[in-house]
Amino acid sequence: MPQLIVVGVDGSADSRIAADWAAREAELYGLPLQVVHVSTLPDEQLLTTWPYFREPSPDALVTSLTKDHPELRAEVVTLTGEAVPTLLPLTAEADRTVLGLRGSGGFAGLALGSVAHGVAERSEGPVVLLPGGYSRRRRSPYGVALGLDDGEPPSSVVEFAFDTARRHGTGLHVVHAWRLPSPVERWMPYALPEKDRGRWEDQETQRFSDALRPWREKHPHVDVYEDLRLQSPAAALVQASASAELLVIGRAGRTLGPALHAVLEHTACPVAVVPHRT
């Protein structure tokens, strides 16, 4: 079982926010924090090439974090190489890897940076991405939100969400976006009768509740709010992020997919991308 939390830093404002968020999580979980800085050039070569420029020191950041979080155990790890392939092996060893949604590169208006994107879509373990300017605050009694789609809920994703809600002492808001059957949406020339819509919604609600029942029984102390929404998954999850402290979404395969990418572009809270495991 992973026994540390990793945060990637590059001196950007987003990575500073991510580091503070990760420090709080490390304190809460009683785990050490590994502050990782990846440079494309060795330190001695940086000094030769750019004699008047030094990258922000992760040591100074750790000093600041331990001052703000006296119980924190933190260490600096400095690595050389391309950021994404260098960080990916660390994700397999971490309880979670924390990054800012956008780093020091890119251009103004870019919501999702290339490093955050690359690590989130290929990581072996959970990756938490912090939006720019995020400030932690309790927004609702259901501080953790979980997005579930059709089919069998992936155990790694659901367990992560329930465990996070339990440790944070908050409720779990489970969001399921659904659509009317495709032939109905495509060929219905008039408004759907309320009784037909209600029947399909009842069926969807029952399936949703049945899928969650084993997890509610396993975690009886987590208050669960089941939220069925007749809209697109991306729209439903972005709306849920407005009142959440953390939004948990599963990732199937080695790609984020358009819905998850859209959520990361517009989220109002940190997003945990958790790879599917049975």
Secondary structure as the mmCIF struct_conf table of DSSP 4:
data_model
#
loop_
_struct_conf.conf_type_id
_struct_conf.id
_struct_conf.beg_label_comp_id
_struct_conf.beg_label_asym_id
_struct_conf.beg_label_seq_id
_struct_conf.end_label_comp_id
_struct_conf.end_label_asym_id
_struct_conf.end_label_seq_id
STRN STRN1 ILE A 5 VAL A 9
BEND BEND1 GLY A 11 SER A 12
HELX_RH_AL_P HELX_RH_AL_P1 ALA A 13 TYR A 29
TURN_TY1_P TURN_TY1_P1 GLY A 30 GLY A 30
STRN STRN2 LEU A 33 SER A 39
BEND BEND2 THR A 40 LEU A 41
HELX_RH_AL_P HELX_RH_AL_P2 ASP A 43 THR A 49
TURN_TY1_P TURN_TY1_P2 PRO A 51 TYR A 52
HELX_LH_PP_P HELX_LH_PP_P1 GLU A 55 SER A 57
HELX_RH_AL_P HELX_RH_AL_P3 PRO A 58 ASP A 68
TURN_TY1_P TURN_TY1_P3 PRO A 70 GLU A 71
STRN STRN3 ALA A 74 THR A 80
BEND BEND3 GLY A 81 GLY A 81
HELX_RH_AL_P HELX_RH_AL_P4 ALA A 83 THR A 91
TURN_TY1_P TURN_TY1_P4 ALA A 92 GLU A 93
BEND BEND4 ALA A 94 ASP A 95
STRN STRN4 ARG A 96 GLY A 100
BEND BEND5 LEU A 101 ARG A 102
BEND BEND6 SER A 104 GLY A 106
TURN_TY1_P TURN_TY1_P5 ALA A 108 GLY A 109
BEND BEND7 LEU A 112 LEU A 112
HELX_RH_AL_P HELX_RH_AL_P5 SER A 114 ARG A 122
BEND BEND8 GLU A 124 GLY A 125
STRN STRN5 VAL A 127 LEU A 130
HELX_LH_PP_P HELX_LH_PP_P2 PRO A 131 PRO A 131
TURN_TY1_P TURN_TY1_P6 GLY A 132 GLY A 133
BEND BEND9 SER A 140 PRO A 141
STRN STRN6 VAL A 144 LEU A 148
BEND BEND10 ASP A 150 GLU A 152
HELX_LH_PP_P HELX_LH_PP_P3 PRO A 153 PRO A 154
HELX_RH_AL_P HELX_RH_AL_P6 SER A 155 HIS A 168
TURN_TY1_P TURN_TY1_P7 GLY A 169 GLY A 169
STRN STRN7 LEU A 172 ALA A 177
HELX_RH_AL_P HELX_RH_AL_P7 SER A 182 TRP A 187
BEND BEND11 TYR A 190 TYR A 190
HELX_LH_PP_P HELX_LH_PP_P4 ALA A 191 PRO A 193
HELX_RH_AL_P HELX_RH_AL_P8 GLU A 194 LYS A 218
TURN_TY1_P TURN_TY1_P8 PRO A 220 HIS A 221
BEND BEND12 VAL A 222 VAL A 222
STRN STRN8 VAL A 224 ARG A 229
BEND BEND13 LEU A 230 GLN A 231
HELX_RH_AL_P HELX_RH_AL_P9 PRO A 233 SER A 241
TURN_TY1_P TURN_TY1_P9 ALA A 242 SER A 243
BEND BEND14 GLU A 245 GLU A 245
STRN STRN9 LEU A 246 ARG A 251
TURN_TY1_P TURN_TY1_P10 GLY A 253 ARG A 254
HELX_RH_AL_P HELX_RH_AL_P10 GLY A 257 HIS A 266
BEND BEND15 ALA A 268 CYS A 269
STRN STRN10 VAL A 271 PRO A 275
#
